[in-house]
Amino acid sequence: MTERLNAPAADGTPSGAGDAEGSAVESVVLLDDVFRPVGTAPKATVHTKDTPLHLAFSCHIFDAEGRVLVTRRALSKATWPGVWTNSVCGHPGPGEDMDEAVRRRVRQELGLELGTLEMVLPEFTYRAVDASGIVEHEYCPVYTARAASEPRPLDSEVAEFQWARPEDVRTAALAAPWAFSPWMVWQIEEFDTHGVPYRGPGA
């Protein structure tokens, strides 16, 4: 079951992001129904069949040729294993700047450095239920970015990756949404709805 939520106007994205690199316990920022921070919870325990709304981000990374990086989730992932998705997703931790959280997660998961980074869908919010019954429920600003190096992803996170033409990715995601993560498909639809070009910042 999947459900896209309509976020009401917010007074900016809540500040807060993943715990500092190397922290023993990674926490996520919990939100109320108008997207105000109301507490934290360990990331390892927050995703259940009744996952509370929490702060996250998604990023679509483009190279110098204008291609977008798509990744296939590792088969060991608890939710949506083996599914193709956007370049990277993650959770800012308490007190962490959102842009810095994106760069940190990209560095950790993809072994990649970012150049220009731009928030393009500041109020994207969704709820989705995996076949396992685990719920993803996120207030998830969406970014585009420029790659400043080549990806060297962690095997525990990414089964494979590919640089592809944005128009081909968009066509495939909308034609066969079952092959992609629900949030990626909805984000591409939101790009269309809000007239945001599916390309890297400054292109």
mmCIF file of the C-alpha atoms, coordinates in Angstrom:
data_MODEL
# 
_entry.id   MODEL 
# 
loop_
_atom_site.group_PDB 
_atom_site.id 
_atom_site.type_symbol 
_atom_site.label_atom_id 
_atom_site.label_alt_id 
_atom_site.label_comp_id 
_atom_site.label_asym_id 
_atom_site.label_entity_id 
_atom_site.label_seq_id 
_atom_site.pdbx_PDB_ins_code 
_atom_site.Cartn_x 
_atom_site.Cartn_y 
_atom_site.Cartn_z 
_atom_site.occupancy 
_atom_site.B_iso_or_equiv 
_atom_site.pdbx_formal_charge 
_atom_site.auth_seq_id 
_atom_site.auth_comp_id 
_atom_site.auth_asym_id 
_atom_site.auth_atom_id 
_atom_site.pdbx_PDB_model_num 
ATOM 1   C CA . MET A 1 1   ? 0.000  0.000  0.000   1.00 0.00 ? 1   MET A CA 1 
ATOM 2   C CA . THR A 1 2   ? 1.284  3.431  -0.825  1.00 0.00 ? 2   THR A CA 1 
ATOM 3   C CA . GLU A 1 3   ? -0.006 6.859  -0.065  1.00 0.00 ? 3   GLU A CA 1 
ATOM 4   C CA . ARG A 1 4   ? 1.311  10.269 -0.958  1.00 0.00 ? 4   ARG A CA 1 
ATOM 5   C CA . LEU A 1 5   ? 0.564  13.000 1.551   1.00 0.00 ? 5   LEU A CA 1 
ATOM 6   C CA . ASN A 1 6   ? 0.005  16.666 0.835   1.00 0.00 ? 6   ASN A CA 1 
ATOM 7   C CA . ALA A 1 7   ? 2.164  18.776 3.098   1.00 0.00 ? 7   ALA A CA 1 
ATOM 8   C CA . PRO A 1 8   ? 0.703  22.065 4.279   1.00 0.00 ? 8   PRO A CA 1 
ATOM 9   C CA . ALA A 1 9   ? 2.808  25.175 3.903   1.00 0.00 ? 9   ALA A CA 1 
ATOM 10  C CA . ALA A 1 10  ? 5.741  25.023 6.291   1.00 0.00 ? 10  ALA A CA 1 
ATOM 11  C CA . ASP A 1 11  ? 7.870  27.774 7.769   1.00 0.00 ? 11  ASP A CA 1 
ATOM 12  C CA . GLY A 1 12  ? 11.010 26.386 6.197   1.00 0.00 ? 12  GLY A CA 1 
ATOM 13  C CA . THR A 1 13  ? 12.492 22.937 6.550   1.00 0.00 ? 13  THR A CA 1 
ATOM 14  C CA . PRO A 1 14  ? 13.066 21.935 10.164  1.00 0.00 ? 14  PRO A CA 1 
ATOM 15  C CA . SER A 1 15  ? 16.728 22.095 11.087  1.00 0.00 ? 15  SER A CA 1 
ATOM 16  C CA . GLY A 1 16  ? 18.189 18.862 12.273  1.00 0.00 ? 16  GLY A CA 1 
ATOM 17  C CA . ALA A 1 17  ? 20.051 16.007 10.687  1.00 0.00 ? 17  ALA A CA 1 
ATOM 18  C CA . GLY A 1 18  ? 21.801 12.738 11.200  1.00 0.00 ? 18  GLY A CA 1 
ATOM 19  C CA . ASP A 1 19  ? 24.101 12.312 14.144  1.00 0.00 ? 19  ASP A CA 1 
ATOM 20  C CA . ALA A 1 20  ? 27.692 13.266 13.621  1.00 0.00 ? 20  ALA A CA 1 
ATOM 21  C CA . GLU A 1 21  ? 29.716 10.913 11.463  1.00 0.00 ? 21  GLU A CA 1 
ATOM 22  C CA . GLY A 1 22  ? 30.998 8.047  13.536  1.00 0.00 ? 22  GLY A CA 1 
ATOM 23  C CA . SER A 1 23  ? 28.323 8.340  16.226  1.00 0.00 ? 23  SER A CA 1 
ATOM 24  C CA . ALA A 1 24  ? 27.512 4.979  17.833  1.00 0.00 ? 24  ALA A CA 1 
ATOM 25  C CA . VAL A 1 25  ? 23.732 5.506  17.653  1.00 0.00 ? 25  VAL A CA 1 
ATOM 26  C CA . GLU A 1 26  ? 22.145 7.187  14.644  1.00 0.00 ? 26  GLU A CA 1 
ATOM 27  C CA . SER A 1 27  ? 18.922 9.042  15.462  1.00 0.00 ? 27  SER A CA 1 
ATOM 28  C CA . VAL A 1 28  ? 16.135 10.482 13.338  1.00 0.00 ? 28  VAL A CA 1 
ATOM 29  C CA . VAL A 1 29  ? 14.106 13.621 14.007  1.00 0.00 ? 29  VAL A CA 1 
ATOM 30  C CA . LEU A 1 30  ? 10.425 12.934 14.768  1.00 0.00 ? 30  LEU A CA 1 
ATOM 31  C CA . LEU A 1 31  ? 7.813  15.419 13.527  1.00 0.00 ? 31  LEU A CA 1 
ATOM 32  C CA . ASP A 1 32  ? 4.242  16.337 14.380  1.00 0.00 ? 32  ASP A CA 1 
ATOM 33  C CA . ASP A 1 33  ? 1.505  16.650 11.756  1.00 0.00 ? 33  ASP A CA 1 
ATOM 34  C CA . VAL A 1 34  ? 2.590  20.176 10.824  1.00 0.00 ? 34  VAL A CA 1 
ATOM 35  C CA . PHE A 1 35  ? 6.229  19.098 10.490  1.00 0.00 ? 35  PHE A CA 1 
ATOM 36  C CA . ARG A 1 36  ? 7.608  20.549 13.721  1.00 0.00 ? 36  ARG A CA 1 
ATOM 37  C CA . PRO A 1 37  ? 10.326 18.545 15.499  1.00 0.00 ? 37  PRO A CA 1 
ATOM 38  C CA . VAL A 1 38  ? 8.908  16.809 18.573  1.00 0.00 ? 38  VAL A CA 1 
ATOM 39  C CA . GLY A 1 39  ? 11.705 14.442 19.557  1.00 0.00 ? 39  GLY A CA 1 
ATOM 40  C CA . THR A 1 40  ? 14.141 11.853 18.294  1.00 0.00 ? 40  THR A CA 1 
ATOM 41  C CA . ALA A 1 41  ? 14.298 8.076  17.984  1.00 0.00 ? 41  ALA A CA 1 
ATOM 42  C CA . PRO A 1 42  ? 17.032 5.576  17.090  1.00 0.00 ? 42  PRO A CA 1 
ATOM 43  C CA . LYS A 1 43  ? 17.017 4.950  13.348  1.00 0.00 ? 43  LYS A CA 1 
ATOM 44  C CA . ALA A 1 44  ? 17.438 1.231  14.010  1.00 0.00 ? 44  ALA A CA 1 
ATOM 45  C CA . THR A 1 45  ? 14.091 1.045  15.804  1.00 0.00 ? 45  THR A CA 1 
ATOM 46  C CA . VAL A 1 46  ? 11.917 3.732  14.184  1.00 0.00 ? 46  VAL A CA 1 
ATOM 47  C CA . HIS A 1 47  ? 10.918 1.813  11.034  1.00 0.00 ? 47  HIS A CA 1 
ATOM 48  C CA . THR A 1 48  ? 8.105  -0.576 11.977  1.00 0.00 ? 48  THR A CA 1 
ATOM 49  C CA . LYS A 1 49  ? 4.534  -1.320 10.907  1.00 0.00 ? 49  LYS A CA 1 
ATOM 50  C CA . ASP A 1 50  ? 3.561  1.955  12.614  1.00 0.00 ? 50  ASP A CA 1 
ATOM 51  C CA . THR A 1 51  ? 6.458  4.253  11.695  1.00 0.00 ? 51  THR A CA 1 
ATOM 52  C CA . PRO A 1 52  ? 6.012  7.818  12.991  1.00 0.00 ? 52  PRO A CA 1 
ATOM 53  C CA . LEU A 1 53  ? 6.447  10.794 10.676  1.00 0.00 ? 53  LEU A CA 1 
ATOM 54  C CA . HIS A 1 54  ? 10.113 11.784 10.631  1.00 0.00 ? 54  HIS A CA 1 
ATOM 55  C CA . LEU A 1 55  ? 12.544 14.023 8.766   1.00 0.00 ? 55  LEU A CA 1 
ATOM 56  C CA . ALA A 1 56  ? 14.449 12.704 5.751   1.00 0.00 ? 56  ALA A CA 1 
ATOM 57  C CA . PHE A 1 57  ? 15.811 13.786 2.367   1.00 0.00 ? 57  PHE A CA 1 
ATOM 58  C CA . SER A 1 58  ? 16.219 12.452 -1.163  1.00 0.00 ? 58  SER A CA 1 
ATOM 59  C CA . CYS A 1 59  ? 18.809 13.508 -3.711  1.00 0.00 ? 59  CYS A CA 1 
ATOM 60  C CA . HIS A 1 60  ? 19.071 13.048 -7.468  1.00 0.00 ? 60  HIS A CA 1 
ATOM 61  C CA . ILE A 1 61  ? 22.720 13.389 -8.542  1.00 0.00 ? 61  ILE A CA 1 
ATOM 62  C CA . PHE A 1 62  ? 23.752 14.412 -12.066 1.00 0.00 ? 62  PHE A CA 1 
ATOM 63  C CA . ASP A 1 63  ? 27.148 14.248 -13.769 1.00 0.00 ? 63  ASP A CA 1 
ATOM 64  C CA . ALA A 1 64  ? 28.837 16.737 -16.081 1.00 0.00 ? 64  ALA A CA 1 
ATOM 65  C CA . GLU A 1 65  ? 27.165 15.107 -19.103 1.00 0.00 ? 65  GLU A CA 1 
ATOM 66  C CA . GLY A 1 66  ? 23.702 15.631 -17.614 1.00 0.00 ? 66  GLY A CA 1 
ATOM 67  C CA . ARG A 1 67  ? 23.128 11.971 -16.763 1.00 0.00 ? 67  ARG A CA 1 
ATOM 68  C CA . VAL A 1 68  ? 21.405 11.052 -13.512 1.00 0.00 ? 68  VAL A CA 1 
ATOM 69  C CA . LEU A 1 69  ? 22.684 8.436  -11.082 1.00 0.00 ? 69  LEU A CA 1 
ATOM 70  C CA . VAL A 1 70  ? 20.189 5.675  -10.282 1.00 0.00 ? 70  VAL A CA 1 
ATOM 71  C CA . THR A 1 71  ? 20.947 3.008  -7.702  1.00 0.00 ? 71  THR A CA 1 
ATOM 72  C CA . ARG A 1 72  ? 19.576 -0.454 -6.998  1.00 0.00 ? 72  ARG A CA 1 
ATOM 73  C CA . ARG A 1 73  ? 18.977 -1.114 -3.333  1.00 0.00 ? 73  ARG A CA 1 
ATOM 74  C CA . ALA A 1 74  ? 21.044 -3.944 -1.842  1.00 0.00 ? 74  ALA A CA 1 
ATOM 75  C CA . LEU A 1 75  ? 19.267 -7.285 -1.522  1.00 0.00 ? 75  LEU A CA 1 
ATOM 76  C CA . SER A 1 76  ? 20.050 -7.239 2.196   1.00 0.00 ? 76  SER A CA 1 
ATOM 77  C CA . LYS A 1 77  ? 17.933 -4.104 2.768   1.00 0.00 ? 77  LYS A CA 1 
ATOM 78  C CA . ALA A 1 78  ? 14.944 -4.668 5.083   1.00 0.00 ? 78  ALA A CA 1 
ATOM 79  C CA . THR A 1 79  ? 12.607 -2.730 2.806   1.00 0.00 ? 79  THR A CA 1 
ATOM 80  C CA . TRP A 1 80  ? 12.324 -2.572 -0.977  1.00 0.00 ? 80  TRP A CA 1 
ATOM 81  C CA . PRO A 1 81  ? 15.367 -4.834 -1.503  1.00 0.00 ? 81  PRO A CA 1 
ATOM 82  C CA . GLY A 1 82  ? 16.648 -4.993 -5.070  1.00 0.00 ? 82  GLY A CA 1 
ATOM 83  C CA . VAL A 1 83  ? 14.478 -2.085 -6.223  1.00 0.00 ? 83  VAL A CA 1 
ATOM 84  C CA . TRP A 1 84  ? 15.861 0.723  -8.359  1.00 0.00 ? 84  TRP A CA 1 
ATOM 85  C CA . THR A 1 85  ? 15.682 4.152  -6.759  1.00 0.00 ? 85  THR A CA 1 
ATOM 86  C CA . ASN A 1 86  ? 17.072 7.676  -6.928  1.00 0.00 ? 86  ASN A CA 1 
ATOM 87  C CA . SER A 1 87  ? 20.725 8.391  -6.181  1.00 0.00 ? 87  SER A CA 1 
ATOM 88  C CA . VAL A 1 88  ? 20.528 8.517  -2.397  1.00 0.00 ? 88  VAL A CA 1 
ATOM 89  C CA . CYS A 1 89  ? 18.185 8.986  0.545   1.00 0.00 ? 89  CYS A CA 1 
ATOM 90  C CA . GLY A 1 90  ? 18.897 9.536  4.210   1.00 0.00 ? 90  GLY A CA 1 
ATOM 91  C CA . HIS A 1 91  ? 17.949 11.113 7.512   1.00 0.00 ? 91  HIS A CA 1 
ATOM 92  C CA . PRO A 1 92  ? 19.365 14.277 9.036   1.00 0.00 ? 92  PRO A CA 1 
ATOM 93  C CA . GLY A 1 93  ? 20.052 13.848 12.710  1.00 0.00 ? 93  GLY A CA 1 
ATOM 94  C CA . PRO A 1 94  ? 19.367 16.189 15.623  1.00 0.00 ? 94  PRO A CA 1 
ATOM 95  C CA . GLY A 1 95  ? 20.989 19.584 15.101  1.00 0.00 ? 95  GLY A CA 1 
ATOM 96  C CA . GLU A 1 96  ? 22.553 18.758 11.733  1.00 0.00 ? 96  GLU A CA 1 
ATOM 97  C CA . ASP A 1 97  ? 22.210 21.190 8.825   1.00 0.00 ? 97  ASP A CA 1 
ATOM 98  C CA . MET A 1 98  ? 20.176 19.570 6.048   1.00 0.00 ? 98  MET A CA 1 
ATOM 99  C CA . ASP A 1 99  ? 22.621 20.347 3.241   1.00 0.00 ? 99  ASP A CA 1 
ATOM 100 C CA . GLU A 1 100 ? 25.468 18.938 5.315   1.00 0.00 ? 100 GLU A CA 1 
ATOM 101 C CA . ALA A 1 101 ? 23.397 15.830 6.036   1.00 0.00 ? 101 ALA A CA 1 
ATOM 102 C CA . VAL A 1 102 ? 22.932 15.233 2.302   1.00 0.00 ? 102 VAL A CA 1 
ATOM 103 C CA . ARG A 1 103 ? 26.649 15.597 1.645   1.00 0.00 ? 103 ARG A CA 1 
ATOM 104 C CA . ARG A 1 104 ? 27.494 13.333 4.593   1.00 0.00 ? 104 ARG A CA 1 
ATOM 105 C CA . ARG A 1 105 ? 25.151 10.573 3.465   1.00 0.00 ? 105 ARG A CA 1 
ATOM 106 C CA . VAL A 1 106 ? 26.337 10.752 -0.144  1.00 0.00 ? 106 VAL A CA 1 
ATOM 107 C CA . ARG A 1 107 ? 29.909 10.451 1.089   1.00 0.00 ? 107 ARG A CA 1 
ATOM 108 C CA . GLN A 1 108 ? 29.081 7.529  3.389   1.00 0.00 ? 108 GLN A CA 1 
ATOM 109 C CA . GLU A 1 109 ? 26.826 5.514  1.079   1.00 0.00 ? 109 GLU A CA 1 
ATOM 110 C CA . LEU A 1 110 ? 28.175 6.350  -2.376  1.00 0.00 ? 110 LEU A CA 1 
ATOM 111 C CA . GLY A 1 111 ? 31.777 7.353  -1.653  1.00 0.00 ? 111 GLY A CA 1 
ATOM 112 C CA . LEU A 1 112 ? 31.092 10.419 -3.753  1.00 0.00 ? 112 LEU A CA 1 
ATOM 113 C CA . GLU A 1 113 ? 31.699 14.137 -3.252  1.00 0.00 ? 113 GLU A CA 1 
ATOM 114 C CA . LEU A 1 114 ? 29.099 16.674 -4.334  1.00 0.00 ? 114 LEU A CA 1 
ATOM 115 C CA . GLY A 1 115 ? 29.525 20.019 -6.011  1.00 0.00 ? 115 GLY A CA 1 
ATOM 116 C CA . THR A 1 116 ? 26.438 22.211 -6.367  1.00 0.00 ? 116 THR A CA 1 
ATOM 117 C CA . LEU A 1 117 ? 23.464 21.155 -4.235  1.00 0.00 ? 117 LEU A CA 1 
ATOM 118 C CA . GLU A 1 118 ? 19.948 22.589 -4.575  1.00 0.00 ? 118 GLU A CA 1 
ATOM 119 C CA . MET A 1 119 ? 16.663 21.872 -2.771  1.00 0.00 ? 119 MET A CA 1 
ATOM 120 C CA . VAL A 1 120 ? 13.952 21.633 -5.448  1.00 0.00 ? 120 VAL A CA 1 
ATOM 121 C CA . LEU A 1 121 ? 10.930 20.066 -3.703  1.00 0.00 ? 121 LEU A CA 1 
ATOM 122 C CA . PRO A 1 122 ? 10.990 21.423 -0.144  1.00 0.00 ? 122 PRO A CA 1 
ATOM 123 C CA . GLU A 1 123 ? 7.690  19.899 1.032   1.00 0.00 ? 123 GLU A CA 1 
ATOM 124 C CA . PHE A 1 124 ? 7.638  16.410 -0.472  1.00 0.00 ? 124 PHE A CA 1 
ATOM 125 C CA . THR A 1 125 ? 5.925  14.078 2.020   1.00 0.00 ? 125 THR A CA 1 
ATOM 126 C CA . TYR A 1 126 ? 4.863  10.473 1.626   1.00 0.00 ? 126 TYR A CA 1 
ATOM 127 C CA . ARG A 1 127 ? 3.847  7.249  3.329   1.00 0.00 ? 127 ARG A CA 1 
ATOM 128 C CA . ALA A 1 128 ? 4.534  3.849  1.779   1.00 0.00 ? 128 ALA A CA 1 
ATOM 129 C CA . VAL A 1 129 ? 4.218  0.262  2.993   1.00 0.00 ? 129 VAL A CA 1 
ATOM 130 C CA . ASP A 1 130 ? 6.689  -2.393 1.883   1.00 0.00 ? 130 ASP A CA 1 
ATOM 131 C CA . ALA A 1 131 ? 5.620  -5.979 1.120   1.00 0.00 ? 131 ALA A CA 1 
ATOM 132 C CA . SER A 1 132 ? 7.071  -6.896 4.531   1.00 0.00 ? 132 SER A CA 1 
ATOM 133 C CA . GLY A 1 133 ? 4.557  -4.581 6.191   1.00 0.00 ? 133 GLY A CA 1 
ATOM 134 C CA . ILE A 1 134 ? 7.201  -2.066 7.303   1.00 0.00 ? 134 ILE A CA 1 
ATOM 135 C CA . VAL A 1 135 ? 6.123  1.534  6.804   1.00 0.00 ? 135 VAL A CA 1 
ATOM 136 C CA . GLU A 1 136 ? 8.173  4.448  5.486   1.00 0.00 ? 136 GLU A CA 1 
ATOM 137 C CA . HIS A 1 137 ? 6.642  7.761  6.579   1.00 0.00 ? 137 HIS A CA 1 
ATOM 138 C CA . GLU A 1 138 ? 8.728  10.825 5.806   1.00 0.00 ? 138 GLU A CA 1 
ATOM 139 C CA . TYR A 1 139 ? 8.749  14.570 5.390   1.00 0.00 ? 139 TYR A CA 1 
ATOM 140 C CA . CYS A 1 140 ? 11.426 14.407 2.735   1.00 0.00 ? 140 CYS A CA 1 
ATOM 141 C CA . PRO A 1 141 ? 12.763 17.519 0.964   1.00 0.00 ? 141 PRO A CA 1 
ATOM 142 C CA . VAL A 1 142 ? 14.157 16.602 -2.452  1.00 0.00 ? 142 VAL A CA 1 
ATOM 143 C CA . TYR A 1 143 ? 17.492 17.849 -3.800  1.00 0.00 ? 143 TYR A CA 1 
ATOM 144 C CA . THR A 1 144 ? 19.364 17.821 -7.069  1.00 0.00 ? 144 THR A CA 1 
ATOM 145 C CA . ALA A 1 145 ? 23.151 17.892 -7.061  1.00 0.00 ? 145 ALA A CA 1 
ATOM 146 C CA . ARG A 1 146 ? 26.227 17.778 -9.243  1.00 0.00 ? 146 ARG A CA 1 
ATOM 147 C CA . ALA A 1 147 ? 28.732 14.978 -8.753  1.00 0.00 ? 147 ALA A CA 1 
ATOM 148 C CA . ALA A 1 148 ? 32.295 16.091 -8.076  1.00 0.00 ? 148 ALA A CA 1 
ATOM 149 C CA . SER A 1 149 ? 33.759 12.563 -8.154  1.00 0.00 ? 149 SER A CA 1 
ATOM 150 C CA . GLU A 1 150 ? 32.881 9.037  -9.256  1.00 0.00 ? 150 GLU A CA 1 
ATOM 151 C CA . PRO A 1 151 ? 30.705 6.827  -7.016  1.00 0.00 ? 151 PRO A CA 1 
ATOM 152 C CA . ARG A 1 152 ? 32.222 3.990  -4.980  1.00 0.00 ? 152 ARG A CA 1 
ATOM 153 C CA . PRO A 1 153 ? 29.144 2.727  -3.159  1.00 0.00 ? 153 PRO A CA 1 
ATOM 154 C CA . LEU A 1 154 ? 28.911 0.450  -0.144  1.00 0.00 ? 154 LEU A CA 1 
ATOM 155 C CA . ASP A 1 155 ? 27.848 -3.087 -1.034  1.00 0.00 ? 155 ASP A CA 1 
ATOM 156 C CA . SER A 1 156 ? 25.597 -3.118 2.029   1.00 0.00 ? 156 SER A CA 1 
ATOM 157 C CA . GLU A 1 157 ? 23.573 -0.226 0.578   1.00 0.00 ? 157 GLU A CA 1 
ATOM 158 C CA . VAL A 1 158 ? 23.815 -0.448 -3.206  1.00 0.00 ? 158 VAL A CA 1 
ATOM 159 C CA . ALA A 1 159 ? 23.649 -3.605 -5.333  1.00 0.00 ? 159 ALA A CA 1 
ATOM 160 C CA . GLU A 1 160 ? 24.471 -1.742 -8.541  1.00 0.00 ? 160 GLU A CA 1 
ATOM 161 C CA . PHE A 1 161 ? 24.329 1.721  -10.042 1.00 0.00 ? 161 PHE A CA 1 
ATOM 162 C CA . GLN A 1 162 ? 24.049 3.337  -13.437 1.00 0.00 ? 162 GLN A CA 1 
ATOM 163 C CA . TRP A 1 163 ? 24.356 6.767  -15.012 1.00 0.00 ? 163 TRP A CA 1 
ATOM 164 C CA . ALA A 1 164 ? 21.382 7.230  -17.349 1.00 0.00 ? 164 ALA A CA 1 
ATOM 165 C CA . ARG A 1 165 ? 19.696 9.906  -19.401 1.00 0.00 ? 165 ARG A CA 1 
ATOM 166 C CA . PRO A 1 166 ? 17.065 11.656 -17.242 1.00 0.00 ? 166 PRO A CA 1 
ATOM 167 C CA . GLU A 1 167 ? 14.407 11.305 -19.925 1.00 0.00 ? 167 GLU A CA 1 
ATOM 168 C CA . ASP A 1 168 ? 14.968 7.531  -20.027 1.00 0.00 ? 168 ASP A CA 1 
ATOM 169 C CA . VAL A 1 169 ? 14.748 7.246  -16.238 1.00 0.00 ? 169 VAL A CA 1 
ATOM 170 C CA . ARG A 1 170 ? 11.571 9.316  -16.145 1.00 0.00 ? 170 ARG A CA 1 
ATOM 171 C CA . THR A 1 171 ? 9.945  7.224  -18.890 1.00 0.00 ? 171 THR A CA 1 
ATOM 172 C CA . ALA A 1 172 ? 10.872 3.934  -17.203 1.00 0.00 ? 172 ALA A CA 1 
ATOM 173 C CA . ALA A 1 173 ? 9.748  5.033  -13.726 1.00 0.00 ? 173 ALA A CA 1 
ATOM 174 C CA . LEU A 1 174 ? 6.346  6.198  -14.942 1.00 0.00 ? 174 LEU A CA 1 
ATOM 175 C CA . ALA A 1 175 ? 5.814  3.199  -17.248 1.00 0.00 ? 175 ALA A CA 1 
ATOM 176 C CA . ALA A 1 176 ? 6.883  0.514  -14.742 1.00 0.00 ? 176 ALA A CA 1 
ATOM 177 C CA . PRO A 1 177 ? 6.569  2.028  -11.247 1.00 0.00 ? 177 PRO A CA 1 
ATOM 178 C CA . TRP A 1 178 ? 6.686  -1.429 -9.620  1.00 0.00 ? 178 TRP A CA 1 
ATOM 179 C CA . ALA A 1 179 ? 10.385 -1.656 -10.580 1.00 0.00 ? 179 ALA A CA 1 
ATOM 180 C CA . PHE A 1 180 ? 11.272 1.520  -8.660  1.00 0.00 ? 180 PHE A CA 1 
ATOM 181 C CA . SER A 1 181 ? 10.895 2.788  -5.124  1.00 0.00 ? 181 SER A CA 1 
ATOM 182 C CA . PRO A 1 182 ? 7.525  4.492  -4.638  1.00 0.00 ? 182 PRO A CA 1 
ATOM 183 C CA . TRP A 1 183 ? 9.156  7.696  -3.402  1.00 0.00 ? 183 TRP A CA 1 
ATOM 184 C CA . MET A 1 184 ? 11.282 7.979  -6.548  1.00 0.00 ? 184 MET A CA 1 
ATOM 185 C CA . VAL A 1 185 ? 8.229  7.600  -8.808  1.00 0.00 ? 185 VAL A CA 1 
ATOM 186 C CA . TRP A 1 186 ? 6.277  10.182 -6.810  1.00 0.00 ? 186 TRP A CA 1 
ATOM 187 C CA . GLN A 1 187 ? 9.212  12.588 -6.821  1.00 0.00 ? 187 GLN A CA 1 
ATOM 188 C CA . ILE A 1 188 ? 9.444  12.416 -10.602 1.00 0.00 ? 188 ILE A CA 1 
ATOM 189 C CA . GLU A 1 189 ? 5.695  13.089 -10.791 1.00 0.00 ? 189 GLU A CA 1 
ATOM 190 C CA . GLU A 1 190 ? 6.190  16.057 -8.459  1.00 0.00 ? 190 GLU A CA 1 
ATOM 191 C CA . PHE A 1 191 ? 8.947  17.411 -10.720 1.00 0.00 ? 191 PHE A CA 1 
ATOM 192 C CA . ASP A 1 192 ? 6.367  17.427 -13.516 1.00 0.00 ? 192 ASP A CA 1 
ATOM 193 C CA . THR A 1 193 ? 3.573  18.867 -11.352 1.00 0.00 ? 193 THR A CA 1 
ATOM 194 C CA . HIS A 1 194 ? 5.668  21.780 -10.108 1.00 0.00 ? 194 HIS A CA 1 
ATOM 195 C CA . GLY A 1 195 ? 7.409  22.423 -13.417 1.00 0.00 ? 195 GLY A CA 1 
ATOM 196 C CA . VAL A 1 196 ? 10.832 21.526 -12.028 1.00 0.00 ? 196 VAL A CA 1 
ATOM 197 C CA . PRO A 1 197 ? 13.144 20.328 -14.834 1.00 0.00 ? 197 PRO A CA 1 
ATOM 198 C CA . TYR A 1 198 ? 14.539 16.850 -14.161 1.00 0.00 ? 198 TYR A CA 1 
ATOM 199 C CA . ARG A 1 199 ? 18.172 17.887 -14.473 1.00 0.00 ? 199 ARG A CA 1 
ATOM 200 C CA . GLY A 1 200 ? 21.090 18.980 -12.363 1.00 0.00 ? 200 GLY A CA 1 
ATOM 201 C CA . PRO A 1 201 ? 21.326 22.399 -10.683 1.00 0.00 ? 201 PRO A CA 1 
ATOM 202 C CA . GLY A 1 202 ? 22.396 25.175 -13.001 1.00 0.00 ? 202 GLY A CA 1 
ATOM 203 C CA . ALA A 1 203 ? 21.792 23.121 -16.148 1.00 0.00 ? 203 ALA A CA 1 
# 
